[in-house]
Amino acid sequence: MNHLQITDVQSTNLHLLQAIRLGIERDRVSTCCKFALDAELADYLRTQSLDQLMSFVANVGQTSLFPPRDDLLALLAAPAPLAAPLAAVRLPKALAAHARR
């Protein structure tokens, strides 16, 4: 994948996986909370090299690993100063489920 052009979906998947992996290295607990990760997934992502992540992303292809929030349109349409409070009050389904554990 180094010499191939990647699509916007692949680029998004790769960037988010890299950001999550870096976050796990810096602050595991906070990153797990932000991205609704369990310990097993966090441990696995931490062991993956950049080449392994790139290979995975190339093979997943055009499948988005990170769908948008259910309320994304409402957040985008809200006045900008209200976006953060609204996002905090209405957690995405994955984060809400993770918070209930």
PyMOL commands that set and color helices and strands:
alter all, ss='L'
color gray80, all
select helices_A, chain A and resi 8-26+28-35+39-47+50-60+72-77+80-89+93-100
alter helices_A, ss='H'
color red, helices_A
deselect
rebuild
show_as cartoon
